[in-house]
Amino acid sequence: MAQSPNAKIGAGVTVEFWNALASPPAYETFGYVRNFSGFGRSRPEVDSTTLDSLAEEAVAGLPKGKTVTVKVTTNAAAIDLADQLAATDSVDVKATWPAPLSKTRYFPAIPIDDDQGSISASALMETDFQLRISGPITTVDPHASSPV
């Protein structure tokens, strides 16, 4: 029997954080992603009505990043990475969706909340991060080496 296409939503999604302190600096996967939600941007409406307007007028404002929630299950050894992420002012994030979507997006984010939940008897830790997207969402890795 064939599985529903919805049966594996989220399976294989990876969320990686740029670790400038690593040697060499690199993106690090932080656990098994259980949920990745809130990803996107909004464009506020800006009132552009003038005294000569016949009705209310508006234009689109600058894109504003949304708050992304990342729920992961990881081993207890990742507590140091979680602490490092929570203590930083900004982090570069790489989100990758597997086939059939096969897309990768990069964006800067501000860590605004983390909940290092319970640690199970099998030494697995449930962690929830909230990140505010603080810049453009792109398909270009900001840390990719430029050809010389």
Secondary structure, DSSP 8 states (H G I E B T S, - for coil): ----TTTTTTTT-EEEEEETTSSS-EEEE-SEEEEEE--SEE--EEE---TT-SS--EEE---EE-EEEEEEEEEGGGHHHHHHHHH-S-EEEEEEE-TTT-EEEEEEEEEEEEEEEEE-TTSEEEEEEEEEE-S--BSS-TTS----
